[in-house]
Amino acid sequence: VQLQASGGGLVQVGASLRLSCVVSGGRFSNYAVGWFRQAPGKEREFVSTIDWSGGRTYYGDSVKGRFTISRDNAKKTAYLQMNTLKPEDTAVYYCAADTYGVLDGIPDPPDYDYWGQGTLVTVSS
């Protein structure tokens, strides 16, 4: 199973970006998918996660109301729509897949079985 995150870039405060995570191999439709981010000098932070069906989602407190996670099982792709971006959103964003698929709460990073390489988001003020 391989995950390919893309869609990052340099934007100004208040702009929007949509990240994509394409999953190849395995059974994407069975997996929960999560997004994490890591800023320079900081610990990895949970951003959002979505269950196998798309019916259950969770968000980190810092992104609630601004970010939306979604998925298209036919395209084997998960998305993270990021609106009203702030400088503190600057980070490398990683997607990850949890083969369990069902969310009983926010999974811990070790619960995710596969990780992508990350895409850099820079928000300039």
C-alpha positions as CSV (number, residue, x, y, z in Angstrom):
1,V,0.0,0.0,0.0
2,Q,1.3,3.4,-1.0
3,L,0.0,6.9,-0.2
4,Q,0.8,9.9,-2.3
5,A,-0.1,13.3,-0.8
6,S,-0.3,16.4,-3.0
7,G,-1.8,19.8,-3.3
8,G,0.5,21.8,-0.9
9,G,1.9,25.1,-1.8
10,L,2.6,28.7,-0.9
11,V,-0.5,30.8,-0.2
12,Q,-1.5,33.9,1.6
13,V,-3.4,34.3,4.8
14,G,-7.1,33.6,4.2
15,A,-6.6,31.5,1.1
16,S,-7.8,28.0,0.5
17,L,-6.0,24.8,-0.6
18,R,-7.2,21.3,-1.2
19,L,-4.9,18.4,-0.4
20,S,-5.3,15.0,-2.0
21,C,-4.1,11.6,-0.8
22,V,-4.2,8.9,-3.4
23,V,-3.9,5.4,-2.1
24,S,-2.6,2.6,-4.3
25,G,-2.7,-1.1,-3.5
26,G,-4.8,-2.6,-0.7
27,R,-8.5,-2.0,-0.3
28,F,-8.9,1.8,0.1
29,S,-12.7,1.5,0.7
30,N,-12.0,-0.4,3.9
31,Y,-9.5,2.0,5.3
32,A,-9.9,5.0,7.6
33,V,-7.7,7.9,6.4
34,G,-6.2,10.5,8.6
35,W,-4.3,13.8,8.0
36,F,-1.5,14.9,10.4
37,R,0.8,17.8,10.1
38,Q,4.2,18.7,11.5
39,A,5.6,22.2,11.7
40,P,9.4,22.9,12.0
41,G,10.5,22.3,15.6
42,K,7.1,21.0,16.7
43,E,5.5,17.7,17.3
44,R,3.3,15.9,14.8
45,E,-0.3,17.2,15.2
46,F,-3.6,15.4,14.4
47,V,-5.6,17.3,11.8
48,S,-8.5,15.2,10.8
49,T,-9.7,11.6,10.1
50,I,-12.5,9.9,8.2
51,D,-13.8,6.4,8.5
52,W,-14.1,3.9,5.7
53,S,-17.6,5.0,4.7
54,G,-17.1,8.7,5.0
55,G,-19.8,8.8,7.5
56,R,-17.7,9.7,10.6
57,T,-15.1,12.4,10.8
58,Y,-13.0,14.0,13.5
59,Y,-11.1,17.2,13.5
60,G,-8.4,18.7,15.6
61,D,-9.5,21.7,17.6
62,S,-7.2,24.1,15.7
63,V,-8.9,23.3,12.4
64,K,-12.5,22.8,13.3
65,G,-14.8,24.9,11.2
66,R,-12.1,25.7,8.6
67,F,-11.0,22.3,7.3
68,T,-13.2,19.5,5.8
69,I,-12.1,16.0,5.1
70,S,-13.8,13.8,2.5
71,R,-13.1,10.8,0.4
72,D,-14.0,9.3,-3.0
73,N,-13.7,5.5,-2.7
74,A,-14.0,5.1,-6.5
75,K,-11.0,7.3,-7.0
76,K,-9.2,5.8,-4.0
77,T,-8.5,9.3,-2.9
78,A,-9.0,11.3,0.3
79,Y,-9.2,15.1,0.4
80,L,-8.5,17.8,2.9
81,Q,-10.2,21.1,2.0
82,M,-8.5,23.9,3.9
83,N,-10.1,27.3,4.1
84,T,-9.3,30.5,5.8
85,L,-5.7,29.4,6.2
86,K,-3.5,31.0,8.9
87,P,0.3,31.2,9.3
88,E,0.1,28.7,12.0
89,D,-1.2,26.2,9.5
90,T,2.2,26.1,7.9
91,A,3.5,22.6,8.1
92,V,4.2,19.4,6.2
93,Y,0.9,17.5,5.9
94,Y,0.9,13.8,5.9
95,C,-1.9,11.4,5.1
96,A,-2.1,7.9,6.7
97,A,-4.3,4.9,6.3
98,D,-5.7,2.7,9.1
99,T,-6.8,-0.7,7.8
100,Y,-9.3,-1.1,10.6
101,G,-11.5,1.4,9.0
102,V,-13.9,2.0,11.8
103,L,-13.5,5.1,14.0
104,D,-14.3,4.7,17.6
105,G,-12.6,8.0,18.4
106,I,-9.5,9.8,17.1
107,P,-6.9,7.1,16.4
108,D,-3.4,7.5,17.7
109,P,-0.6,7.8,15.1
110,P,0.5,4.2,15.8
111,D,-2.9,3.0,14.8
112,Y,-2.3,4.0,11.2
113,D,-0.6,1.3,9.2
114,Y,0.6,3.3,6.2
115,W,1.9,6.8,5.7
116,G,2.5,9.1,2.8
117,Q,5.5,11.2,2.2
118,G,4.0,14.6,3.0
119,T,3.2,17.8,1.2
120,L,4.3,21.2,2.3
121,V,1.8,23.9,3.0
122,T,3.2,27.4,3.6
123,V,0.9,30.2,4.6
124,S,2.4,33.7,4.2
125,S,1.3,36.7,6.1
